[in-house]
Amino acid sequence: MKAKPTVRPTVVLGILGTTLDTGKGPKRWERWRPTVSLCQHEDFVVDRLELIHAKRATALAETIVEDIAAVSPETTVRQHVVDMADPWDFEEVYGALHDFAAGYAFDTEREDYLVHITTGTHVAQICNFLLTEARYFPARLIQTSPPRGNKGKSTDSPGRFSIIDLDLSRYDRLAARFEREHSDAIASLKGGIETRNSAFNQLIERIEHVAARTTDPILIMGPTGAGKSRLAGRIFELRKHRRLTDGDLVEVNCATLRGDGAMSALFGHKKGAFTGAASDRSGLLRAADGGMLFLDEIGELGLDEQAMMLRAIEEKRFLPLGADAEVGSDFQLIAGTNRDLAERVQGGEFREDLLARINLWTFELPALRDRPEDIEPNLEHELERFARERGQLIRFSREARASFLDFATGPEGHWPGNFRDLGAALTRMATLAPGGRISREVVQEEVERLRRSWQGGDNSRSGGLVARLLGEARSREIDLFDRVQLETVLEVCQRSRSMSDAGRTLFAASRSRRTSVNDSDRVRKFLAKYGLTWDELR
């Protein structure tokens, strides 16, 4: 014989409505009173009502308790005196209700909880919503309303009620809308390109989540041409679309800033602050007030600029050159770098405290060679861009497309300039395409050009890196077996932006099986075996 399912008691937490719940004498029953109506529904039983009220409203609360006993004797009412000097003060109301929630002995295993949001000031209703959404109240919401057309006057009906679960996944239409907005945001961050690399897609999803929820600094790492600037612009557009920022996006490449010019460009100056300062200058940080500042190649900033930038990030204030008073600017920082900032900290070239401040949300964009499956969708994207800019629709022939993809995704596809290289290659082929169609001959010409270009920047293909770095005489003393291994390691090191990056590439197969990973140290020791250092390779 099956046991009957246990029905858990229903507990409602609600604030006494000093306006809506009032009423004196027999005529009070002619009014719709939300707290009483909670307990008058035949299809909804309140087992216990936790009634919150101010001390000065005790008499009204006792009347409500008596009336509930008359209409619903099965309902237990417990009174809680919670005084709020100003029921319209958000901080005070939220604090009082938060303290009540923290001190209440919830038993979610045995009881179901609802929070009544019809009574109380608008401030109290909002605070109840926020506390429930944050799970301080482990409950759903219940909202009551008078019968249609009644407007709270004389009635024999308890009105209506609706229970609201803040889990959007329970509401198909709301969940579908939320998912659609999420998908649109992801597509926007990827520039509308349907990327196929799962790791990159997961990275973009995480960036979307962070960008929509915080104004903390974001650090984007990645090799030159991986798309850091483009991504920063898309993050700004996403926040602008969602009305999360009112200001502008201000972009600056820190590699172009030097000396007094760097200080002046970033923080501004007063007239006469230095030779050539003929007038006041507000600076880029002021221009980014209320918006977003993108500092590309932040690793190239001088130490003095780094110190001022740290204070500007933390305190939103800084001192322009030659000024006697500080100025303010409230901006969100996005920093980009192709450097290993931790290594620059060790070398005394980057401030450790600044790295700690901007390293809260760090995202590393992969090189194009690490996501070859995304080259094909980017072909169409680049050709569409070419069509918009030049007004010419260009397409590949089938054979030409296959030929280019074989090269681009194969072992020869180094792409040291990443998407800049790919975009330039597509622009050249589209420009040379006869009759608007990229032929196999055009592809072959471009492939040869890329090979020559990459070989020119790759010493291992023009005489050997080992011979160039160690000298012909010493290289001949190394066994062929060891020389081939050393040649490969040197080639990877020269393609990598940091020793850690080189180590991840060289030891990718074994690093997942080790409990302790220090790839850069392994690279350093291997190079030292031949008397080489990382700096010599760079």
C-alpha positions as CSV (number, residue, x, y, z in Angstrom):
1,M,0.0,0.0,0.0
2,K,1.5,3.3,-1.1
3,A,2.0,6.0,1.6
4,K,0.2,9.3,1.0
5,P,2.5,12.1,0.1
6,T,3.2,14.5,2.9
7,V,1.8,18.0,2.3
8,R,4.2,20.6,3.7
9,P,2.8,23.5,5.7
10,T,2.5,26.8,3.9
11,V,4.1,29.8,5.7
12,V,3.5,33.4,4.5
13,L,5.8,36.2,5.6
14,G,4.1,39.6,5.2
15,I,4.2,43.2,6.4
16,L,1.1,44.7,7.9
17,G,-0.5,47.2,5.6
18,T,-1.2,50.3,7.7
19,T,-3.3,51.7,4.9
20,L,-4.8,48.8,3.0
21,D,-5.4,46.6,6.1
22,T,-7.1,49.3,8.2
23,G,-10.7,49.3,9.1
24,K,-12.9,49.8,12.2
25,G,-16.1,48.3,13.3
26,P,-18.4,46.0,11.3
27,K,-17.8,48.1,8.1
28,R,-14.2,46.9,8.0
29,W,-15.6,43.7,6.4
30,E,-16.8,45.8,3.5
31,R,-13.3,46.6,2.6
32,W,-10.8,44.4,0.7
33,R,-7.9,43.9,3.1
34,P,-4.9,42.1,1.6
35,T,-3.6,40.5,4.7
36,V,-7.0,39.1,5.7
37,S,-7.8,38.1,2.1
38,L,-4.7,35.9,2.1
39,C,-6.5,33.5,4.4
40,Q,-10.0,33.6,2.8
41,H,-9.3,31.5,-0.3
42,E,-10.9,28.1,-0.4
43,D,-8.2,26.7,-2.7
44,F,-5.2,28.2,-0.8
45,V,-4.6,27.5,2.9
46,V,-2.2,29.5,4.9
47,D,-1.0,27.3,7.8
48,R,1.1,30.1,9.4
49,L,1.3,33.8,8.9
50,E,4.4,35.7,10.1
51,L,3.0,39.2,10.5
52,I,5.6,42.0,10.6
53,H,4.6,45.4,12.0
54,A,5.8,48.4,13.8
55,K,5.2,48.8,17.5
56,R,2.9,51.7,16.9
57,A,0.7,49.5,14.8
58,T,0.2,46.8,17.4
59,A,-3.5,47.5,17.9
60,L,-4.2,47.2,14.2
61,A,-2.2,44.0,14.1
62,E,-4.2,42.5,16.9
63,T,-7.4,43.3,15.0
64,I,-6.1,41.6,11.9
65,V,-5.2,38.5,14.0
66,E,-8.7,38.3,15.4
67,D,-10.3,38.7,11.9
68,I,-8.0,36.0,10.4
69,A,-9.0,33.7,13.3
70,A,-12.7,34.3,12.4
71,V,-12.3,33.4,8.6
72,S,-9.5,30.9,8.9
73,P,-9.2,29.2,12.3
74,E,-6.6,26.8,10.9
75,T,-4.2,29.7,10.3
76,T,-1.7,30.5,13.1
77,V,-0.6,34.1,13.2
78,R,2.7,35.1,14.8
79,Q,3.4,38.8,15.3
80,H,6.9,40.3,14.9
81,V,7.6,43.9,15.9
82,V,10.1,45.4,13.5
83,D,10.5,49.1,13.9
84,M,11.6,51.3,11.1
85,A,11.9,55.1,11.8
86,D,11.5,56.0,8.1
87,P,9.7,53.3,6.1
88,W,10.7,55.1,2.9
89,D,14.5,54.9,3.6
90,F,15.9,52.1,1.4
91,E,19.0,51.5,3.6
92,E,17.0,51.3,6.8
93,V,14.2,49.2,5.5
94,Y,16.5,46.7,3.7
95,G,18.7,46.5,6.8
96,A,15.7,45.8,9.1
97,L,14.2,43.1,6.8
98,H,17.7,41.6,6.2
99,D,18.1,41.3,10.0
100,F,14.7,39.7,10.3
101,A,15.6,37.1,7.6
102,A,18.9,36.4,9.2
103,G,17.3,35.7,12.5
104,Y,14.4,33.6,11.3
105,A,14.6,29.9,11.6
106,F,13.7,28.7,8.1
107,D,13.2,25.0,7.7
108,T,12.9,24.5,3.9
109,E,13.0,20.7,4.3
110,R,9.6,20.7,6.1
111,E,7.9,24.0,5.2
112,D,7.1,26.0,2.0
113,Y,7.6,29.8,2.3
114,L,5.9,32.7,0.5
115,V,6.6,36.4,0.9
116,H,3.6,38.7,0.5
117,I,4.6,41.8,-1.6
118,T,1.2,43.6,-1.7
119,T,1.5,45.4,1.6
120,G,4.0,47.8,3.0
121,T,5.5,50.9,1.3
122,H,6.9,50.6,-2.2
123,V,10.4,50.6,-0.6
124,A,9.4,47.6,1.6
125,Q,8.0,45.8,-1.4
126,I,11.2,46.3,-3.5
127,C,13.3,45.2,-0.5
128,N,11.2,42.1,-0.1
129,F,11.7,41.3,-3.8
130,L,15.5,41.8,-3.6
131,L,15.9,39.7,-0.4
132,T,13.8,36.9,-2.0
133,E,15.7,37.1,-5.3
134,A,19.0,36.9,-3.3
135,R,17.6,33.9,-1.3
136,Y,17.8,35.6,2.1
137,F,14.2,34.7,2.1
138,P,14.2,31.1,0.7
139,A,10.7,31.6,-0.7
140,R,8.5,32.4,-3.6
141,L,6.5,35.6,-3.9
142,I,2.7,35.9,-3.5
143,Q,0.8,38.9,-4.7
144,T,-2.8,39.6,-3.8
145,S,-5.3,41.9,-5.5
146,P,-9.0,42.9,-5.1
147,P,-11.7,41.5,-7.4
148,R,-11.7,43.1,-10.9
149,G,-13.5,46.5,-11.0
150,N,-13.7,46.6,-7.2
151,K,-10.8,48.9,-6.4
152,G,-10.8,47.7,-2.8
153,K,-14.3,48.8,-1.8
154,S,-17.2,46.7,-0.5
155,T,-16.9,43.0,-1.4
156,D,-17.8,39.5,-0.4
157,S,-14.9,38.1,-2.5
158,P,-11.3,37.7,-1.2
159,G,-10.0,38.8,-4.6
160,R,-7.2,37.1,-6.4
161,F,-3.7,35.9,-5.7
162,S,-0.8,34.8,-7.8
163,I,2.4,33.0,-6.8
164,I,5.6,34.1,-8.5
165,D,8.7,31.9,-8.6
166,L,11.8,33.9,-9.4
167,D,13.3,31.0,-11.2
168,L,12.9,32.2,-14.8
169,S,13.4,28.7,-16.2
170,R,9.9,27.9,-14.9
171,Y,8.4,30.4,-17.3
172,D,8.8,29.3,-20.9
173,R,8.2,32.7,-22.5
174,L,10.4,34.6,-20.1
175,A,13.1,32.0,-20.3
176,A,13.0,32.0,-24.1
177,R,13.3,35.8,-24.1
178,F,16.2,35.7,-21.7
179,E,17.9,33.0,-23.8
180,R,17.4,35.1,-27.0
181,E,18.9,38.2,-25.4
182,H,21.8,36.1,-24.1
183,S,22.4,34.6,-27.6
184,D,22.2,38.0,-29.2
185,A,24.8,39.3,-26.8
186,I,27.1,36.4,-27.5
187,A,26.8,36.9,-31.2
188,S,27.5,40.6,-30.8
189,L,30.7,39.9,-28.8
190,K,31.8,37.5,-31.6
191,G,31.0,40.1,-34.3
192,G,28.3,37.8,-35.7
193,I,30.8,35.1,-36.6
194,E,29.7,31.5,-35.8
195,T,32.9,30.4,-34.3
196,R,33.4,26.6,-33.9
197,N,36.1,26.5,-31.3
198,S,34.5,25.3,-28.1
199,A,37.1,26.9,-25.8
200,F,36.7,30.3,-27.5
201,N,32.9,30.1,-27.3
202,Q,33.0,29.3,-23.6
203,L,35.4,32.3,-23.1
204,I,33.0,34.7,-24.9
205,E,30.1,33.4,-22.8
206,R,32.0,34.1,-19.6
207,I,33.0,37.6,-20.9
208,E,29.3,38.4,-21.7
209,H,28.3,37.3,-18.1
210,V,31.0,39.5,-16.5
211,A,30.6,42.5,-18.8
212,A,26.9,42.7,-18.0
213,R,27.3,42.5,-14.2
214,T,30.4,44.5,-13.1
215,T,32.3,47.6,-13.7
216,D,35.5,46.1,-12.3
217,P,38.6,46.3,-14.6
218,I,38.9,43.6,-17.3
219,L,42.2,42.4,-18.6
220,I,42.3,40.9,-22.1
221,M,45.5,39.0,-22.9
222,G,46.5,37.6,-26.3
223,P,49.0,37.9,-29.1
224,T,49.1,40.8,-31.5
225,G,46.2,40.6,-34.0
226,A,44.1,38.2,-31.9
227,G,41.3,40.8,-31.6
228,K,41.7,42.5,-28.3
229,S,40.8,46.0,-29.5
230,R,37.8,44.7,-31.4
231,L,36.5,42.7,-28.4
232,A,36.9,45.8,-26.1
233,G,34.8,47.8,-28.5
234,R,32.1,45.1,-28.5
235,I,32.1,44.9,-24.7
236,F,31.4,48.6,-24.7
237,E,28.6,48.3,-27.3
238,L,27.0,45.6,-25.2
239,R,27.0,47.7,-22.1
240,K,25.8,50.7,-24.1
241,H,22.9,48.7,-25.5
242,R,21.9,47.6,-22.1
243,R,22.1,51.1,-20.8
244,L,24.9,50.2,-18.3
245,T,27.1,53.1,-19.4
246,D,26.4,56.6,-20.5
247,G,29.8,57.8,-21.6
248,D,32.1,57.1,-24.5
249,L,34.7,54.5,-25.3
250,V,38.1,56.1,-25.2
251,E,40.9,54.0,-26.8
252,V,44.7,54.5,-26.5
253,N,47.7,52.4,-27.4
254,C,50.1,52.8,-24.5
255,A,53.0,51.8,-26.8
256,T,52.7,55.2,-28.4
257,L,53.0,57.2,-25.2
258,R,56.3,58.4,-23.9
259,G,57.6,60.9,-21.3
260,D,55.6,64.0,-20.5
261,G,53.5,63.3,-23.5
262,A,52.2,60.1,-21.8
263,M,51.3,61.9,-18.6
264,S,49.6,64.7,-20.5
265,A,47.7,62.4,-22.9
266,L,46.3,60.3,-20.1
267,F,45.9,62.7,-17.1
268,G,45.8,66.1,-18.8
269,H,47.8,69.2,-17.9
270,K,47.5,72.8,-17.0
271,K,48.8,75.6,-19.3
272,G,52.6,76.0,-18.8
273,A,53.1,72.7,-17.1
274,F,56.0,71.9,-19.4
275,T,57.6,73.4,-22.5
276,G,54.9,73.4,-25.3
277,A,51.9,73.3,-23.0
278,A,50.3,76.4,-24.4
279,S,46.8,75.6,-23.1
280,D,45.0,73.4,-20.7
281,R,44.3,69.8,-21.7
282,S,41.7,67.6,-20.0
283,G,43.3,64.2,-20.9
284,L,41.9,60.8,-21.9
285,L,40.8,59.8,-18.5
286,R,38.5,62.8,-18.2
287,A,37.2,62.0,-21.7
288,A,36.2,58.5,-20.5
289,D,34.3,59.8,-17.5
290,G,31.0,57.9,-17.3
291,G,32.2,55.5,-20.0
292,M,35.0,53.1,-20.7
293,L,38.8,53.5,-21.1
294,F,40.6,50.9,-23.2
295,L,44.4,50.9,-22.6
296,D,45.8,48.6,-25.2
297,E,49.3,47.3,-24.5
298,I,49.1,48.4,-20.9
299,G,52.4,46.6,-20.3
300,E,54.2,49.4,-22.2
301,L,53.2,52.2,-19.7
302,G,56.0,53.7,-17.7
303,L,56.2,53.1,-14.0
304,D,55.2,56.7,-13.1
305,E,52.1,56.5,-15.3
306,Q,51.3,53.1,-13.7
307,A,51.4,54.6,-10.2
308,M,49.0,57.4,-11.2
309,M,46.8,54.9,-13.1
310,L,46.5,52.7,-10.0
311,R,45.2,55.6,-8.0
312,A,42.8,56.7,-10.7
313,I,41.3,53.2,-10.9
314,E,41.0,52.8,-7.1
315,E,39.9,56.4,-6.1
316,K,38.6,57.8,-9.4
317,R,40.8,60.8,-8.8
318,F,44.1,62.0,-10.1
319,L,46.3,65.1,-10.4
320,P,46.9,66.6,-13.9
321,L,50.4,67.8,-14.7
322,G,51.0,71.3,-13.3
323,A,47.6,71.3,-11.4
324,D,47.1,72.2,-7.8
325,A,43.8,70.4,-7.4
326,E,42.8,66.8,-8.2
327,V,40.0,66.0,-10.7
328,G,37.7,63.1,-10.9
329,S,36.7,60.5,-13.6
330,D,34.5,57.5,-13.1
331,F,35.3,55.1,-15.9
332,Q,35.5,51.3,-16.4
333,L,39.0,50.1,-17.4
334,I,39.6,47.5,-20.0
335,A,43.3,46.7,-20.4
336,G,44.9,44.8,-23.3
337,T,48.3,43.2,-23.5
338,N,50.4,40.7,-25.5
339,R,53.0,40.6,-22.7
340,D,53.3,38.3,-19.7
341,L,52.7,41.0,-17.1
342,A,53.8,38.6,-14.3
343,E,57.2,38.3,-15.9
344,R,57.4,42.1,-16.3
345,V,56.6,42.4,-12.6
346,Q,59.5,40.1,-11.8
347,G,61.7,42.2,-14.1
348,G,60.7,45.4,-12.3
349,E,59.0,46.8,-15.4
350,F,55.4,46.6,-14.2
351,R,53.9,47.4,-10.7
352,E,52.8,44.4,-8.8
353,D,50.0,46.4,-7.1
354,L,48.6,47.6,-10.5
355,L,48.6,44.0,-11.8
356,A,46.8,42.8,-8.7
357,R,44.1,45.6,-9.3
358,I,43.5,44.8,-13.0
359,N,43.8,41.1,-12.7
360,L,40.4,40.5,-11.2
361,W,38.8,39.4,-14.5
362,T,41.4,38.2,-17.0
363,F,40.6,36.6,-20.3
364,E,43.2,35.2,-22.7
365,L,42.3,35.2,-26.4
366,P,43.8,32.3,-28.3
367,A,46.0,32.7,-31.3
368,L,44.5,32.0,-34.7
369,R,46.8,28.9,-35.1
370,D,45.2,27.5,-31.9
371,R,41.6,27.7,-33.4
372,P,42.0,26.6,-37.1
373,E,38.4,25.5,-37.2
374,D,37.4,29.2,-37.0
375,I,39.4,30.2,-40.2
376,E,36.6,29.1,-42.5
377,P,33.8,31.1,-40.9
378,N,36.1,34.1,-40.8
379,L,36.6,33.8,-44.6
380,E,33.0,34.7,-45.1
381,H,33.2,37.5,-42.5
382,E,36.2,39.1,-44.2
383,L,34.6,38.9,-47.6
384,E,31.4,40.5,-46.3
385,R,33.5,43.3,-44.7
386,F,35.3,43.8,-48.1
387,A,31.9,44.0,-49.8
388,R,30.6,46.7,-47.4
389,E,33.8,48.8,-47.7
390,R,34.4,48.4,-51.4
391,G,30.9,47.8,-52.7
392,Q,32.1,44.6,-54.5
393,L,30.8,41.1,-53.8
394,I,33.6,38.7,-54.0
395,R,33.5,34.9,-53.8
396,F,35.9,31.9,-53.9
397,S,35.7,29.3,-56.6
398,R,35.2,25.8,-55.0
399,E,38.8,24.7,-55.8
400,A,40.3,28.0,-54.7
401,R,38.5,27.8,-51.4
402,A,39.6,24.3,-50.7
403,S,43.1,25.1,-51.6
404,F,43.3,28.1,-49.3
405,L,41.8,26.3,-46.4
406,D,44.2,23.4,-46.8
407,F,47.1,25.8,-46.4
408,A,45.5,28.1,-43.8
409,T,44.5,25.2,-41.4
410,G,47.5,23.0,-42.1
411,P,51.0,22.8,-40.5
412,E,52.2,25.7,-42.7
413,G,49.5,28.1,-41.3
414,H,51.5,29.9,-38.7
415,W,49.6,33.2,-38.8
416,P,52.0,35.2,-36.6
417,G,49.8,38.3,-37.1
418,N,46.7,36.3,-36.4
419,F,43.5,37.9,-37.7
420,R,45.4,40.9,-39.1
421,D,47.3,38.5,-41.3
422,L,44.1,36.7,-42.3
423,G,42.3,39.9,-43.0
424,A,45.1,41.2,-45.1
425,A,45.4,38.0,-47.1
426,L,41.6,38.1,-47.9
427,T,41.8,41.7,-48.8
428,R,44.7,41.1,-51.3
429,M,42.9,38.1,-52.9
430,A,39.6,39.9,-53.1
431,T,41.3,42.9,-54.8
432,L,43.0,40.7,-57.3
433,A,40.0,38.4,-58.0
434,P,39.2,38.4,-61.7
435,G,35.5,39.0,-62.3
436,G,34.7,39.0,-58.6
437,R,35.8,35.4,-58.1
438,I,38.9,34.3,-56.3
439,S,40.6,31.7,-58.5
440,R,43.0,29.0,-57.6
441,E,45.8,31.0,-59.2
442,V,45.1,34.0,-57.0
443,V,45.2,31.7,-54.0
444,Q,48.5,30.1,-55.0
445,E,50.0,33.6,-55.4
446,E,48.9,34.6,-51.9
447,V,50.1,31.4,-50.4
448,E,53.5,31.9,-51.8
449,R,53.5,35.4,-50.6
450,L,52.6,34.3,-47.0
451,R,55.3,31.6,-47.1
452,R,58.0,34.1,-48.0
453,S,56.7,36.6,-45.5
454,W,56.7,34.1,-42.6
455,Q,60.0,32.6,-43.6
456,G,61.5,36.1,-43.5
457,G,60.5,36.4,-39.9
458,D,61.4,32.8,-39.0
459,N,65.2,32.3,-38.6
460,S,64.8,28.6,-38.4
461,R,64.0,28.5,-42.1
462,S,66.9,30.5,-43.3
463,G,70.1,28.8,-42.0
464,G,68.9,27.4,-38.7
465,L,68.3,29.0,-35.3
466,V,70.8,26.8,-33.6
467,A,73.6,27.9,-35.9
468,R,72.6,31.6,-35.7
469,L,72.4,31.6,-31.9
470,L,75.3,29.3,-31.0
471,G,77.5,29.8,-34.0
472,E,78.4,27.3,-36.7
473,A,81.3,25.7,-34.9
474,R,79.4,25.0,-31.7
475,S,76.3,23.8,-33.5
476,R,78.3,21.2,-35.3
477,E,79.4,19.8,-31.9
478,I,75.8,19.0,-31.0
479,D,74.4,15.6,-32.1
480,L,71.9,15.8,-34.9
481,F,69.3,14.2,-32.6
482,D,69.7,17.0,-30.0
483,R,70.1,19.7,-32.6
484,V,66.7,18.8,-34.2
485,Q,65.0,19.0,-30.8
486,L,66.7,22.3,-29.9
487,E,65.7,23.7,-33.3
488,T,62.1,22.9,-32.6
489,V,62.2,24.4,-29.1
490,L,63.8,27.6,-30.3
491,E,61.2,27.9,-33.1
492,V,58.3,27.6,-30.6
493,C,60.0,30.1,-28.3
494,Q,60.3,32.7,-31.0
495,R,56.7,32.3,-31.9
496,S,55.5,32.6,-28.3
497,R,54.9,35.8,-26.5
498,S,56.2,34.5,-23.1
499,M,58.1,31.7,-21.6
500,S,54.9,30.3,-20.0
501,D,53.2,30.4,-23.4
502,A,56.1,28.4,-25.0
503,G,56.0,25.9,-22.1
504,R,52.3,25.3,-22.6
505,T,52.9,24.6,-26.3
506,L,56.0,22.4,-25.8
507,F,54.6,20.3,-22.8
508,A,50.9,20.3,-23.8
509,A,50.7,16.5,-23.8
510,S,52.3,15.8,-20.5
511,R,51.2,18.8,-18.4
512,S,47.7,17.3,-17.9
513,R,49.3,14.2,-16.2
514,R,51.4,16.2,-13.7
515,T,50.2,17.4,-10.3
516,S,52.7,20.3,-10.3
517,V,53.1,22.4,-13.4
518,N,56.0,24.8,-14.0
519,D,56.4,24.8,-17.8
520,S,58.4,28.1,-17.9
521,D,61.0,26.7,-15.5
522,R,61.4,23.6,-17.7
523,V,62.0,25.8,-20.7
524,R,64.5,28.0,-18.8
525,K,66.5,24.9,-17.7
526,F,66.4,23.4,-21.2
527,L,67.8,26.7,-22.7
528,A,70.4,27.0,-20.0
529,K,71.7,23.5,-20.9
530,Y,72.9,25.2,-24.2
531,G,74.0,28.5,-22.6
532,L,70.9,30.3,-23.9
533,T,68.5,32.7,-22.1
534,W,64.9,33.8,-23.0
535,D,66.0,37.4,-23.5
536,E,68.6,36.3,-26.1
537,L,65.8,34.6,-28.1
538,R,63.6,37.6,-28.0
